[in-house]
Amino acid sequence: MSLLSALNTATSGLAAAQAGIDVASRNITNANVDGYTKKTQNQTTRIVDGQSSTVRLEAVTREVNAQLQIDVRNQTSTVESLTVIDDFLGRLELEFGRPEDNVSISAKITDLKRSFQVLATNPDSATAQSDVLRQATAVAEAFQSLSGAIQTLRAEADVRIEESVSNINAALENIEKLNGEIGARSVVGASTADLEDERDMWVGKLSEEMDIKTFRRDDGTIAVLTGGSDFLLDQTAVTLTFTPTNTVGPDTALNSVFLDNGFNAPFAINADLNSGKIGGLLELRDTILPLAQDQLDSLAFELAQQFDTITVGANAANIDLFVDATNVVPAGDQGFSAQIRVNPTVTATPSILRDGNGGTFAASGVSDSALPLAIIDMFDTAQTFVAVTGLNGTATLENFAAELVSYQANQKADYESQLGFQDQVRNLLQERLRDESGVNVDEELASLIQLESAFTASARVLTTVQDALDELLAVIR
């Protein structure tokens, strides 16, 4: 080997060691930075005339388990969806309370029954009649309050869908930008490792909002699709659009999330949004909370139906204790709990609770307790409710109310359990990903020692060659 060849080799060794030290130092510095992955300075040997020569520095790369990364993202979408649902159901449970709570709809219906029991012992008592009306009003107000709470939660979910759509668009915009930079650097063989880390961070943020699929192209760029395989990002990012509804009620049809890819007419993609924050919000808004409303409406409707006409022996007494906003007992249950109220006619004439207001029944006098007793029997008789998911269709009013309240608590407990399990799974996956793709400081410190030794050795070779060249020049002189 010539002196000049040795000089070039030693110089390339110094550069290689220096580059390795730089990468190892950055690894150690960023070891605790979220999303940072271990970087490696790749080197190859340059072959000249069939013999190894200088060291060639290749692009810095990173070490990432791609499949494990996908698993973490998918699990993150699941956890974020459950987190949103668990939060809303916790607040819904607080509104419904427990069956034994004095403020629950179940307890208020029981209080109404007890007021009729008192009335049955004192049918001519104005105080007893007034107490029945007071308890009936409390029941109606409880229905209205619960219905209002459900629709308030739906409205909040609707607004938060808009926020999620905004976050999704921002993430897609940043991924598109980073794709462009990564593609450009890949063409010239430059390192894209740090840019890929940043892109992964935005893909991770996107997976928090919705379930996605990704695949990598040869130039290092990625494509992003919805869970239903609609492109969110191919060469350019699409735009999601959503308009919240100003006023949300039991009968209000709420808007869909639309995908605008720039060449087709915008189309709804609700069916593709099955997890992530937006998936959880849509499930709450369109399935879970409407079911709670249906259950509440079914109870309110059956209560009004039972108090419409009371069977007293072989006769029937009209009362119409509970009516809607038009002062009639509705023909259907949809949205009834939002407008149920005590009939103003009964409020104006409390004796209707004893005498009825039409029908074939006629009280024998002011002390006749036949109608209040028949109402008590009605409370104790199983009724057939409007079919509704999750609840028994045949039950007494009190039992159905208690079952309705218990359903909300059980549903909250079920989602809370799911969230705890799925979060544990995500934590385990994240830990594995950090172990395989993150920085091990001990390994990097050991690598630094080796690189320092290599740098020192190359420096000695360089010094030796320099001394030899000096001696050679001295001889020539």
ZADO-432123 format. One record per residue (C-alpha): x negated, z, y negated; residue in three letters. Coordinates in nm, 2 decimals. Each point is the difference from the previous one (the first is absolute). Example, Ala and Ser with C-alpha at 12.3 -4.5 7.8 and 13.67 -1.06 7.14 Angstrom:
KOLGU       x       z       y  code
KOLGU   -1.23    0.78    0.45   ALA
KOLGU   -0.14   -0.07   -0.34   SER
***
This chain:
KOLGU       x       z       y  code
KOLGU    0.00    0.00    0.00   MET
KOLGU   -0.14   -0.09   -0.34   SER
KOLGU   -0.03    0.25   -0.28   LEU
KOLGU    0.27   -0.18   -0.20   LEU
KOLGU    0.23    0.00    0.30   SER
KOLGU   -0.05    0.37    0.04   ALA
KOLGU    0.06    0.05   -0.37   LEU
KOLGU    0.33   -0.18    0.02   ASN
KOLGU    0.11    0.19    0.31   THR
KOLGU   -0.09    0.34   -0.15   ALA
KOLGU    0.18   -0.10   -0.32   THR
KOLGU    0.32   -0.10    0.19   SER
KOLGU   -0.03    0.33    0.19   GLY
KOLGU   -0.01    0.19   -0.32   LEU
KOLGU    0.31   -0.19   -0.13   ALA
KOLGU    0.18    0.06    0.33   ALA
KOLGU   -0.07    0.37    0.00   ALA
KOLGU    0.10    0.02   -0.36   GLN
KOLGU    0.33   -0.17    0.06   ALA
KOLGU    0.07    0.22    0.31   GLY
KOLGU   -0.08    0.32   -0.21   ILE
KOLGU    0.24   -0.13   -0.27   ASP
KOLGU    0.28   -0.05    0.25   VAL
KOLGU   -0.06    0.33    0.18   ALA
KOLGU   -0.01    0.18   -0.34   SER
KOLGU    0.34   -0.15   -0.10   ARG
KOLGU    0.14    0.09    0.33   ASN
KOLGU   -0.09    0.37   -0.05   ILE
KOLGU    0.12    0.00   -0.36   THR
KOLGU    0.34   -0.14    0.09   ASN
KOLGU    0.04    0.18    0.33   ALA
KOLGU    0.29    0.21   -0.13   ASN
KOLGU    0.17   -0.28   -0.20   VAL
KOLGU    0.34   -0.09    0.15   ASP
KOLGU    0.00   -0.35    0.15   GLY
KOLGU   -0.38   -0.05   -0.01   TYR
KOLGU   -0.14   -0.13    0.33   THR
KOLGU   -0.35    0.00    0.13   LYS
KOLGU   -0.21   -0.29   -0.12   LYS
KOLGU   -0.29   -0.15    0.19   THR
KOLGU   -0.29   -0.21   -0.14   GLN
KOLGU   -0.04   -0.27    0.26   ASN
KOLGU   -0.34   -0.16    0.05   GLN
KOLGU   -0.14   -0.29    0.21   THR
KOLGU   -0.34   -0.13    0.07   THR
KOLGU   -0.11   -0.33   -0.16   ARG
KOLGU   -0.18   -0.22    0.26   ILE
KOLGU   -0.28   -0.22   -0.12   VAL
KOLGU   -0.18   -0.24    0.24   ASP
KOLGU    0.16    0.19    0.29   GLY
KOLGU   -0.12    0.34   -0.11   GLN
KOLGU    0.17    0.28   -0.17   SER
KOLGU   -0.08    0.02   -0.37   SER
KOLGU    0.16    0.18   -0.29   THR
KOLGU    0.33    0.20    0.00   VAL
KOLGU    0.31   -0.18   -0.12   ARG
KOLGU    0.26    0.22   -0.17   LEU
KOLGU    0.36   -0.09    0.10   GLU
KOLGU    0.32    0.10   -0.18   ALA
KOLGU    0.10    0.37    0.02   VAL
KOLGU    0.29    0.05    0.24   THR
KOLGU    0.23    0.28    0.09   ARG
KOLGU    0.10    0.16    0.33   GLU
KOLGU    0.38    0.01    0.04   VAL
KOLGU    0.22    0.03    0.31   ASN
KOLGU    0.26   -0.26   -0.11   ALA
KOLGU    0.26    0.09    0.27   GLN
KOLGU   -0.02    0.37   -0.09   LEU
KOLGU    0.04   -0.08   -0.36   GLN
KOLGU    0.32   -0.19    0.08   ILE
KOLGU    0.13    0.30    0.20   ASP
KOLGU   -0.07    0.23   -0.29   VAL
KOLGU    0.19   -0.23   -0.24   ARG
KOLGU    0.30   -0.03    0.24   ASN
KOLGU    0.01    0.38    0.05   GLN
KOLGU   -0.03    0.05   -0.38   THR
KOLGU    0.31   -0.22   -0.05   SER
KOLGU    0.19    0.21    0.25   THR
KOLGU   -0.10    0.33   -0.15   VAL
KOLGU    0.08   -0.10   -0.36   GLU
KOLGU    0.35   -0.12    0.11   SER
KOLGU    0.06    0.34    0.18   LEU
KOLGU   -0.14    0.19   -0.30   THR
KOLGU    0.25   -0.16   -0.24   VAL
KOLGU    0.30    0.05    0.24   ILE
KOLGU   -0.10    0.36    0.07   ASP
KOLGU   -0.02    0.08   -0.37   ASP
KOLGU    0.35   -0.15   -0.07   PHE
KOLGU    0.16    0.16    0.30   LEU
KOLGU   -0.14    0.34   -0.10   GLY
KOLGU    0.18   -0.03   -0.33   ARG
KOLGU    0.32   -0.12    0.17   LEU
KOLGU   -0.02    0.30    0.24   GLU
KOLGU   -0.01    0.23   -0.30   LEU
KOLGU    0.31   -0.16   -0.14   GLU
KOLGU    0.20    0.04    0.33   PHE
KOLGU   -0.14    0.34    0.07   GLY
KOLGU    0.07    0.17    0.34   ARG
KOLGU    0.34    0.04    0.16   PRO
KOLGU    0.00    0.38   -0.06   GLU
KOLGU   -0.11   -0.03   -0.36   ASP
KOLGU    0.28    0.09   -0.25   ASN
KOLGU   -0.08   -0.32   -0.20   VAL
KOLGU    0.02   -0.24    0.29   SER
KOLGU    0.30   -0.23    0.04   ILE
KOLGU    0.06    0.15    0.34   SER
KOLGU    0.03    0.35   -0.15   ALA
KOLGU    0.23   -0.12   -0.28   LYS
KOLGU    0.24   -0.16    0.25   ILE
KOLGU    0.00    0.33    0.19   THR
KOLGU    0.08    0.19   -0.33   ASP
KOLGU    0.29   -0.24   -0.05   LEU
KOLGU    0.14    0.08    0.34   LYS
KOLGU   -0.04    0.38   -0.08   ARG
KOLGU    0.19   -0.04   -0.32   SER
KOLGU    0.29   -0.16    0.20   PHE
KOLGU   -0.01    0.30    0.23   GLN
KOLGU    0.04    0.23   -0.30   VAL
KOLGU    0.28   -0.22   -0.13   LEU
KOLGU    0.18    0.02    0.34   ALA
KOLGU    0.03    0.37   -0.03   THR
KOLGU    0.11   -0.02   -0.37   ASN
KOLGU    0.17   -0.34   -0.04   PRO
KOLGU    0.17    0.10   -0.32   ASP
KOLGU   -0.32    0.13   -0.16   SER
KOLGU   -0.11   -0.20   -0.30   ALA
KOLGU   -0.34    0.15    0.03   THR
KOLGU   -0.03   -0.12    0.36   ALA
KOLGU    0.12   -0.35   -0.10   GLN
KOLGU   -0.25   -0.01   -0.28   SER
KOLGU   -0.28    0.10    0.23   ASP
KOLGU    0.09   -0.29    0.24   VAL
KOLGU   -0.02   -0.24   -0.30   LEU
KOLGU   -0.33    0.16   -0.11   ARG
KOLGU   -0.15   -0.04    0.35   GLN
KOLGU    0.14   -0.36    0.03   ALA
KOLGU   -0.16   -0.09   -0.33   THR
KOLGU   -0.33    0.15    0.12   ALA
KOLGU    0.02   -0.22    0.31   VAL
KOLGU    0.07   -0.31   -0.21   ALA
KOLGU   -0.28    0.08   -0.24   GLU
KOLGU   -0.24    0.05    0.29   ALA
KOLGU    0.08   -0.34    0.14   PHE
KOLGU   -0.05   -0.16   -0.34   GLN
KOLGU   -0.33    0.18   -0.05   SER
KOLGU   -0.13   -0.10    0.34   LEU
KOLGU    0.10   -0.36   -0.05   SER
KOLGU   -0.16    0.00   -0.34   GLY
KOLGU   -0.32    0.15    0.14   ALA
KOLGU   -0.01   -0.27    0.27   ILE
KOLGU    0.04   -0.28   -0.26   GLN
KOLGU   -0.26    0.16   -0.22   THR
KOLGU   -0.25   -0.01    0.28   LEU
KOLGU    0.09   -0.36    0.07   ARG
KOLGU   -0.05   -0.09   -0.37   ALA
KOLGU   -0.34    0.17    0.01   GLU
KOLGU   -0.10   -0.19    0.31   ALA
KOLGU    0.11   -0.32   -0.18   ASP
KOLGU   -0.22    0.07   -0.30   VAL
KOLGU   -0.29    0.10    0.22   ARG
KOLGU    0.03   -0.33    0.18   ILE
KOLGU   -0.07   -0.17   -0.33   GLU
KOLGU   -0.32    0.22   -0.04   GLU
KOLGU   -0.11   -0.09    0.35   SER
KOLGU    0.05   -0.37   -0.06   VAL
KOLGU   -0.22    0.03   -0.32   SER
KOLGU   -0.27    0.17    0.21   ASN
KOLGU    0.02   -0.27    0.26   ILE
KOLGU   -0.04   -0.28   -0.25   ASN
KOLGU   -0.30    0.18   -0.16   ALA
KOLGU   -0.17    0.04    0.34   ALA
KOLGU    0.06   -0.36    0.09   LEU
KOLGU   -0.14   -0.11   -0.34   GLU
KOLGU   -0.32    0.20    0.06   ASN
KOLGU   -0.04   -0.12    0.36   ILE
KOLGU    0.03   -0.36   -0.12   GLU
KOLGU   -0.26    0.06   -0.27   LYS
KOLGU   -0.24    0.16    0.25   LEU
KOLGU    0.06   -0.28    0.25   ASN
KOLGU   -0.12   -0.25   -0.26   GLY
KOLGU   -0.32    0.20   -0.06   GLU
KOLGU   -0.07    0.05    0.37   ILE
KOLGU    0.06   -0.37    0.08   GLY
KOLGU   -0.24   -0.11   -0.28   ALA
KOLGU   -0.28    0.24    0.11   ARG
KOLGU    0.05   -0.10    0.37   SER
KOLGU   -0.07   -0.36   -0.09   VAL
KOLGU   -0.35    0.08   -0.14   VAL
KOLGU   -0.07    0.26    0.27   GLY
KOLGU    0.01    0.30   -0.23   ALA
KOLGU    0.11    0.34    0.12   SER
KOLGU    0.38    0.07   -0.03   THR
KOLGU   -0.01    0.35    0.16   ALA
KOLGU    0.08    0.20   -0.31   ASP
KOLGU    0.27   -0.25   -0.10   LEU
KOLGU    0.16    0.03    0.34   GLU
KOLGU    0.00    0.38   -0.03   ASP
KOLGU    0.19   -0.04   -0.33   GLU
KOLGU    0.24   -0.25    0.15   ARG
KOLGU    0.06    0.23    0.30   ASP
KOLGU    0.10    0.27   -0.25   MET
KOLGU    0.27   -0.22   -0.15   TRP
KOLGU    0.12   -0.11    0.34   VAL
KOLGU    0.02    0.37    0.09   GLY
KOLGU    0.21    0.06   -0.32   LYS
KOLGU    0.22   -0.29    0.10   LEU
KOLGU    0.05    0.14    0.35   SER
KOLGU    0.12    0.32   -0.16   GLU
KOLGU    0.28   -0.19   -0.17   GLU
KOLGU    0.11   -0.23    0.29   MET
KOLGU   -0.09   -0.11    0.35   ASP
KOLGU   -0.23   -0.30    0.00   ILE
KOLGU   -0.21   -0.22    0.22   LYS
KOLGU   -0.34   -0.15   -0.09   THR
KOLGU   -0.24   -0.26    0.15   PHE
KOLGU   -0.35   -0.10   -0.11   ARG
KOLGU   -0.12   -0.35   -0.07   ARG
KOLGU   -0.35   -0.14    0.06   ASP
KOLGU   -0.09    0.03   -0.37   ASP
KOLGU    0.07    0.37    0.00   GLY
KOLGU    0.33   -0.02   -0.18   THR
KOLGU    0.31    0.15    0.15   ILE
KOLGU    0.37   -0.10    0.02   ALA
KOLGU    0.27    0.26   -0.03   VAL
KOLGU    0.35   -0.02    0.15   LEU
KOLGU    0.30    0.22    0.02   THR
KOLGU    0.09    0.17    0.32   GLY
KOLGU    0.24   -0.29    0.06   GLY
KOLGU   -0.28   -0.25   -0.05   SER
KOLGU    0.09   -0.13   -0.35   ASP
KOLGU   -0.31   -0.08   -0.20   PHE
KOLGU   -0.08    0.24   -0.28   LEU
KOLGU   -0.34   -0.14   -0.07   LEU
KOLGU   -0.14   -0.33    0.13   ASP
KOLGU   -0.21   -0.18   -0.26   GLN
KOLGU    0.20    0.17   -0.28   THR
KOLGU    0.22    0.31   -0.01   ALA
KOLGU    0.38   -0.02    0.00   VAL
KOLGU    0.21    0.21   -0.23   THR
KOLGU    0.26    0.25    0.11   LEU
KOLGU    0.30    0.06   -0.23   THR
KOLGU    0.26    0.27   -0.01   PHE
KOLGU    0.27    0.11   -0.24   THR
KOLGU    0.13    0.35    0.02   PRO
KOLGU    0.37    0.06   -0.03   THR
KOLGU    0.11    0.18   -0.32   ASN
KOLGU    0.29    0.19    0.15   THR
KOLGU    0.01    0.10    0.37   VAL
KOLGU    0.32    0.11    0.17   GLY
KOLGU    0.13    0.02    0.36   PRO
KOLGU    0.13   -0.36   -0.01   ASP
KOLGU   -0.29   -0.15   -0.20   THR
KOLGU   -0.19   -0.28    0.17   ALA
KOLGU   -0.37    0.04   -0.10   LEU
KOLGU   -0.25   -0.27   -0.05   ASN
KOLGU   -0.26   -0.14    0.25   SER
KOLGU   -0.37   -0.04   -0.04   VAL
KOLGU   -0.09   -0.37   -0.05   PHE
KOLGU   -0.32   -0.19    0.08   LEU
KOLGU   -0.09   -0.29   -0.24   ASP
KOLGU   -0.28   -0.22    0.14   ASN
KOLGU    0.02   -0.25   -0.28   GLY
KOLGU    0.13   -0.30    0.20   PHE
KOLGU    0.31    0.13    0.18   ASN
KOLGU    0.30    0.17   -0.16   ALA
KOLGU   -0.06    0.38    0.00   PRO
KOLGU    0.14    0.15    0.32   PHE
KOLGU    0.09    0.35    0.11   ALA
KOLGU   -0.25    0.18    0.23   ILE
KOLGU    0.17    0.34    0.05   ASN
KOLGU    0.00   -0.07    0.38   ALA
KOLGU   -0.39   -0.03   -0.02   ASP
KOLGU   -0.05    0.34   -0.17   LEU
KOLGU    0.02    0.24    0.29   ASN
KOLGU   -0.26    0.26   -0.10   SER
KOLGU   -0.21    0.11   -0.28   GLY
KOLGU    0.15    0.17   -0.31   LYS
KOLGU    0.23   -0.29   -0.07   ILE
KOLGU    0.12   -0.02    0.36   GLY
KOLGU    0.09    0.37   -0.01   GLY
KOLGU    0.17   -0.04   -0.34   LEU
KOLGU    0.21   -0.29    0.13   LEU
KOLGU    0.09    0.19    0.31   GLU
KOLGU    0.12    0.29   -0.21   LEU
KOLGU    0.18   -0.21   -0.25   ARG
KOLGU    0.17   -0.23    0.25   ASP
KOLGU    0.04    0.20    0.32   THR
KOLGU   -0.06    0.37    0.00   ILE
KOLGU    0.17    0.10   -0.33   LEU
KOLGU    0.30   -0.24    0.05   PRO
KOLGU    0.05    0.16    0.34   LEU
KOLGU    0.01    0.34   -0.17   ALA
KOLGU    0.26   -0.14   -0.24   GLN
KOLGU    0.20   -0.14    0.29   ASP
KOLGU    0.00    0.33    0.17   GLN
KOLGU    0.11    0.18   -0.31   LEU
KOLGU    0.27   -0.26   -0.07   ASP
KOLGU    0.13    0.04    0.35   SER
KOLGU    0.04    0.38   -0.04   LEU
KOLGU    0.16   -0.03   -0.35   ALA
KOLGU    0.24   -0.27    0.12   PHE
KOLGU    0.11    0.19    0.31   GLU
KOLGU    0.05    0.32   -0.21   LEU
KOLGU    0.22   -0.20   -0.24   ALA
KOLGU    0.19   -0.16    0.28   GLN
KOLGU    0.07    0.34    0.17   GLN
KOLGU    0.13    0.14   -0.33   PHE
KOLGU    0.21   -0.31   -0.07   ASP
KOLGU    0.29    0.10    0.24   THR
KOLGU    0.01    0.32    0.19   ILE
KOLGU    0.21    0.03    0.32   THR
KOLGU    0.21    0.32   -0.01   VAL
KOLGU    0.17    0.03    0.34   GLY
KOLGU    0.23   -0.30    0.02   ALA
KOLGU   -0.03   -0.07   -0.37   ASN
KOLGU   -0.25   -0.15   -0.23   ALA
KOLGU   -0.11    0.13   -0.35   ALA
KOLGU   -0.17   -0.22   -0.26   ASN
KOLGU   -0.28    0.17   -0.19   ILE
KOLGU   -0.26   -0.26   -0.10   ASP
KOLGU   -0.24    0.28   -0.09   LEU
KOLGU   -0.30   -0.23   -0.03   PHE
KOLGU    0.02   -0.34   -0.18   VAL
KOLGU   -0.23   -0.26   -0.15   ASP
KOLGU   -0.04   -0.09   -0.37   ALA
KOLGU    0.33   -0.18    0.00   THR
KOLGU    0.18    0.31    0.14   ASN
KOLGU    0.07   -0.14    0.34   VAL
KOLGU   -0.13    0.06    0.35   VAL
KOLGU   -0.21   -0.31    0.06   PRO
KOLGU    0.05   -0.23    0.29   ALA
KOLGU   -0.38   -0.01    0.08   GLY
KOLGU   -0.29    0.24   -0.01   ASP
KOLGU   -0.26   -0.22   -0.17   GLN
KOLGU   -0.14    0.19   -0.30   GLY
KOLGU    0.29    0.25    0.00   PHE
KOLGU   -0.23    0.31   -0.01   SER
KOLGU   -0.12   -0.12   -0.35   ALA
KOLGU    0.35    0.02   -0.15   GLN
KOLGU    0.19    0.26    0.21   ILE
KOLGU    0.19    0.25   -0.21   ARG
KOLGU    0.29    0.24    0.02   VAL
KOLGU    0.34   -0.16   -0.07   ASN
KOLGU    0.10    0.08   -0.36   PRO
KOLGU    0.36    0.02    0.12   THR
KOLGU   -0.09    0.29    0.24   VAL
KOLGU   -0.21    0.16   -0.27   THR
KOLGU    0.30   -0.01   -0.24   ALA
KOLGU    0.24    0.13    0.27   THR
KOLGU   -0.19    0.24    0.23   PRO
KOLGU    0.32    0.08    0.19   SER
KOLGU   -0.04   -0.34    0.18   ILE
KOLGU   -0.25    0.18    0.22   LEU
KOLGU    0.29    0.21    0.13   ARG
KOLGU    0.29   -0.24   -0.03   ASP
KOLGU   -0.15   -0.34    0.03   GLY
KOLGU    0.08   -0.30   -0.23   ASN
KOLGU    0.24   -0.21    0.20   GLY
KOLGU    0.04   -0.08    0.36   GLY
KOLGU    0.24    0.15    0.25   THR
KOLGU   -0.13    0.36   -0.03   PHE
KOLGU    0.19    0.24   -0.21   ALA
KOLGU   -0.12    0.36   -0.06   ALA
KOLGU    0.26    0.27    0.08   SER
KOLGU   -0.11    0.20   -0.30   GLY
KOLGU   -0.29    0.13   -0.21   VAL
KOLGU   -0.12    0.21    0.30   SER
KOLGU    0.00   -0.29    0.24   ASP
KOLGU   -0.36   -0.03    0.14   SER
KOLGU    0.07   -0.29    0.24   ALA
KOLGU   -0.19   -0.26   -0.20   LEU
KOLGU   -0.32    0.21   -0.06   PRO
KOLGU    0.00    0.09    0.37   LEU
KOLGU    0.04   -0.37    0.10   ALA
KOLGU   -0.30   -0.08   -0.23   ILE
KOLGU   -0.20    0.27    0.18   ILE
KOLGU    0.09   -0.15    0.33   ASP
KOLGU   -0.12   -0.34   -0.13   MET
KOLGU   -0.34    0.15   -0.09   PHE
KOLGU   -0.03    0.12    0.36   ASP
KOLGU    0.10   -0.33    0.16   THR
KOLGU   -0.25   -0.26    0.09   ALA
KOLGU    0.04   -0.32   -0.21   GLN
KOLGU   -0.12   -0.36    0.05   THR
KOLGU   -0.23   -0.10   -0.28   PHE
KOLGU   -0.10   -0.34   -0.12   VAL
KOLGU   -0.28   -0.11    0.24   ALA
KOLGU   -0.34    0.08   -0.15   VAL
KOLGU   -0.34   -0.01    0.15   THR
KOLGU   -0.16    0.33    0.10   GLY
KOLGU    0.31    0.21    0.00   LEU
KOLGU    0.27    0.09    0.25   ASN
KOLGU    0.32   -0.20   -0.07   GLY
KOLGU    0.23    0.27    0.12   THR
KOLGU   -0.03    0.36   -0.15   ALA
KOLGU    0.17    0.25   -0.22   THR
KOLGU   -0.06   -0.03   -0.37   LEU
KOLGU   -0.23    0.30    0.00   GLU
KOLGU   -0.20   -0.12    0.30   ASN
KOLGU   -0.03   -0.35   -0.13   PHE
KOLGU   -0.12    0.14   -0.34   ALA
KOLGU   -0.25    0.23    0.18   ALA
KOLGU   -0.12   -0.29    0.21   GLU
KOLGU   -0.05   -0.21   -0.31   LEU
KOLGU   -0.21    0.26   -0.17   VAL
KOLGU   -0.20    0.06    0.32   SER
KOLGU   -0.06   -0.37    0.04   TYR
KOLGU   -0.19   -0.01   -0.33   GLN
KOLGU   -0.22    0.30    0.10   ALA
KOLGU   -0.07   -0.14    0.34   ASN
KOLGU   -0.09   -0.34   -0.14   GLN
KOLGU   -0.24    0.16   -0.24   LYS
KOLGU   -0.16    0.20    0.28   ALA
KOLGU   -0.03   -0.32    0.21   ASP
KOLGU   -0.17   -0.20   -0.27   TYR
KOLGU   -0.23    0.29   -0.09   GLU
KOLGU   -0.11    0.02    0.36   SER
KOLGU   -0.06   -0.37    0.02   GLN
KOLGU   -0.21    0.02   -0.33   LEU
KOLGU   -0.21    0.28    0.14   GLY
KOLGU   -0.08   -0.19    0.32   PHE
KOLGU   -0.07   -0.33   -0.17   GLN
KOLGU   -0.21    0.16   -0.27   ASP
KOLGU   -0.22    0.16    0.27   GLN
KOLGU   -0.04   -0.34    0.17   VAL
KOLGU   -0.11   -0.15   -0.33   ARG
KOLGU   -0.25    0.28   -0.07   ASN
KOLGU   -0.15   -0.06    0.34   LEU
KOLGU   -0.03   -0.38   -0.06   LEU
KOLGU   -0.15    0.06   -0.34   GLN
KOLGU   -0.25    0.24    0.14   GLU
KOLGU   -0.10   -0.26    0.27   ARG
KOLGU   -0.03   -0.27   -0.27   LEU
KOLGU   -0.23    0.23   -0.21   ARG
KOLGU   -0.21    0.08    0.30   ASP
KOLGU   -0.05   -0.37    0.09   GLU
KOLGU   -0.01   -0.16   -0.35   SER
KOLGU   -0.10    0.28   -0.23   GLY
KOLGU   -0.34    0.13   -0.09   VAL
KOLGU   -0.19    0.25    0.22   ASN
KOLGU   -0.23    0.17   -0.25   VAL
KOLGU   -0.23    0.13    0.27   ASP
KOLGU   -0.05   -0.36    0.14   GLU
KOLGU   -0.06   -0.13   -0.35   GLU
KOLGU   -0.26    0.27   -0.08   LEU
KOLGU   -0.18   -0.09    0.33   ALA
KOLGU    0.01   -0.37   -0.10   SER
KOLGU   -0.15    0.09   -0.34   LEU
KOLGU   -0.30    0.17    0.17   ILE
KOLGU   -0.06   -0.31    0.22   GLN
KOLGU    0.03   -0.23   -0.30   LEU
KOLGU   -0.24    0.21   -0.21   GLU
KOLGU   -0.25   -0.02    0.29   SER
KOLGU    0.05   -0.38    0.02   ALA
KOLGU   -0.05   -0.02   -0.38   PHE
KOLGU   -0.32    0.21    0.02   THR
KOLGU   -0.13   -0.21    0.28   ALA
KOLGU    0.06   -0.33   -0.18   SER
KOLGU   -0.16    0.15   -0.31   ALA
KOLGU   -0.31    0.08    0.20   ARG
KOLGU   -0.02   -0.35    0.14   VAL
KOLGU    0.04   -0.13   -0.36   LEU
KOLGU   -0.28    0.23   -0.12   THR
KOLGU   -0.23   -0.10    0.29   THR
KOLGU    0.06   -0.37   -0.07   VAL
KOLGU   -0.06    0.05   -0.37   GLN
KOLGU   -0.33    0.18    0.08   ASP
KOLGU   -0.10   -0.29    0.23   ALA
KOLGU    0.08   -0.26   -0.27   LEU
KOLGU   -0.21    0.20   -0.25   ASP
KOLGU   -0.30    0.01    0.23   GLU
KOLGU    0.04   -0.37    0.06   LEU
KOLGU    0.01   -0.08   -0.37   LEU
KOLGU   -0.31    0.22   -0.05   ALA
KOLGU   -0.19   -0.20    0.27   VAL
KOLGU    0.10   -0.33   -0.17   ILE
KOLGU   -0.12    0.13   -0.33   ARG
***
